[in-house]
Amino acid sequence: MPDVLIQNARVLKDGQLVPAEILIEDGKIKGIAKEFRISAYDELINADKMVVIPAGIDGHVHFRDPGLTYKEDWYSGSCSAAAGGVTTVLEHPNTIPPVIDKSSFSLKLRRAKKKSIIDFGINGGVTNNIDQLKEIWRLGVSVFGEIFMAESTGGLNISNDTLGAALSKIGEMDALACIHAEDDAIRLENEELLKNDTGIDIHSRIRPNECEAVAVRDCIKINKEAAVPARLHFCHTSTPEAVSLITKAQKELSPVGNAGKITCEVTPHHLFLSTKDYGRLGTLGKMNPPLRSSEDAAYMIRALNSGLINAVGSDHAPHMLYEKEVPMRSAPSGVPGVETLMPLMLAAVRKNMFTLERVIQVTSRNPAHIFGLDRLKKGSMSEGYDADLLLFDPKNVVPIKSKNLHTQCDWTPYEGMDGIFPGMTLSRGDVIWDGHQIIAKKGRGQFLPGAGLKTDEDGRMILEDDNDDDEE
């Protein structure tokens, strides 16, 4: 018999919200219908007319574990995600140690398996470790990157020569390269030119639109010259110039296979914040790439609506408040965002900025496809897919308050802005957030291996031993 029956729900069908019931069996969606005439089930959930959509897939988080767990760890980060309606994350490699070889991958995997309450993938880092990329691909890294083309948190930036070698290797493996596109020469030149400038928007002027556009242009060119071009995904795209270059490159692609395919994402802070917010935020608005003009933010909204931008990721990168309370040039770059990603996007639907269908596409369906998670039955509210669900009341618009969030850093750049938070979050059919508290145990989250994971003779996944005690 089904494990769970969700009654009195509403789902999106042909652009309209319609009454529905949802059957869940063994953690997967068994069916969606107006009414199921069954009397036997293990658990009944009354949705109380809430809307049910696929839970968010955040392909861009930094949970700081291992090495910087005073800022965040796999438990606090995954709880923050669950409370915001995100049930799957890809965690990027710039931790301490960075994920660049077998031992660092195994360490992070063990810690995540012990702590995370949601499902997760682990990304592989790219430095001077070109000879080790195949090994960590076969261990199960989801994708490679962020690959940093300029200095940022973690010090993993690489030269264009190293980028070319890495993209060639990644292309050979039919893997995906996630690119942090900023040009370091432009950054360094502006650091010197503006060394005496104390303007509040100095960070945005040191890393102007050109900084991103030049890096995107160079990366596309370098990838074209690879023996086997890699699939590229540009992280946190923030400028019209970069979107234009990506769109042009997409149109020039050969229609044969996936080689060289290009996608891109945008963050909520590049949609809903701008340089005008520096006066309110100060260093709390410092991130890489930096805040852009309000005109640029408006363009990014239009580009997301039109399909030029494929996905939304939070770039959740927490720092403690005291670390931010220093002069702008000294403050670390990064803001928390995994818990506010879906609430901000759903509130934007309420304001007619996006359709609900588009939000579903860019927060679940498209990320699942881009990152290869649809092969693991993620990202769709369809029969046979994991029952990762977000239930929400579209009328329940509330101000975002840091005191109500679950990240360890205890602040948000979206303080006071409108959000629509989940009334309930389900991960593989389990209620992990009931609208008031987390009701999931550490370690219930499952590892979602990348396509390169090696298997034994019987086709079973070969995972690293997780018995080591490596708690900080």
HELIX and SHEET records of a PDB file:
HELIX    1   1 TRP A   74  ALA A   83  1                                  10    
HELIX    2   2 LYS A  102  LYS A  115  1                                  14    
HELIX    3   3 ILE A  130  GLN A  132  5                                   3    
HELIX    4   4 LEU A  133  LEU A  139  1                                   7    
HELIX    5   5 ASN A  160  GLU A  172  1                                  13    
HELIX    6   6 ASP A  184  LEU A  193  1                                  10    
HELIX    7   7 ILE A  202  ILE A  206  1                                   5    
HELIX    8   8 ASN A  209  LYS A  224  1                                  16    
HELIX    9   9 PRO A  240  GLU A  252  1                                  13    
HELIX   10  10 PRO A  268  PHE A  272  1                                   5    
HELIX   11  11 THR A  275  ASP A  277  5                                   3    
HELIX   12  12 TYR A  278  LEU A  281  1                                   4    
HELIX   13  13 GLY A  282  GLY A  285  5                                   4    
HELIX   14  14 SER A  294  SER A  306  1                                  13    
HELIX   15  15 LEU A  321  LYS A  324  1                                   4    
HELIX   16  16 LEU A  341  ARG A  350  1                                  10    
HELIX   17  17 LEU A  356  ILE A  360  1                                   5    
HELIX   18  18 GLN A  361  ARG A  365  3                                   5    
HELIX   19  19 ASN A  366  ILE A  370  1                                   5    
HELIX   20  20 ASP A  374  LEU A  376  5                                   3    
HELIX   21  21 SER A  402  ASN A  404  5                                   3    
SHEET    1   A 4 LYS A  28  ALA A  33  0                                        
SHEET    2   A 4 GLN A  16  GLU A  25 -1                                        
SHEET    3   A 4 VAL A   4  LYS A  13 -1                                        
SHEET    4   A 4 GLU A  43  ASN A  46  1                                        
SHEET    1   B 4 VAL A  51  PRO A  54  0                                        
SHEET    2   B 4 LEU A 389  PHE A 392 -1                                        
SHEET    3   B 4 MET A 424  SER A 427 -1                                        
SHEET    4   B 4 ASP A 430  TRP A 433 -1                                        
SHEET    1   C 3 GLY A  56  VAL A  61  0                                        
SHEET    2   C 3 VAL A  86  GLU A  91  1                                        
SHEET    3   C 3 ASP A 119  ILE A 122  1                                        
SHEET    1   D 5 PHE A 144  PHE A 148  0                                        
SHEET    2   D 5 LEU A 176  HIS A 180  1                                        
SHEET    3   D 5 ARG A 231  PHE A 234  1                                        
SHEET    4   D 5 ILE A 262  VAL A 266  1                                        
SHEET    5   D 5 ALA A 311  VAL A 312  1                                        
SHEET    1   E 2 VAL A 398  PRO A 399  0                                        
SHEET    2   E 2 ASP A 418  GLY A 419 -1                                        
END                                                                             
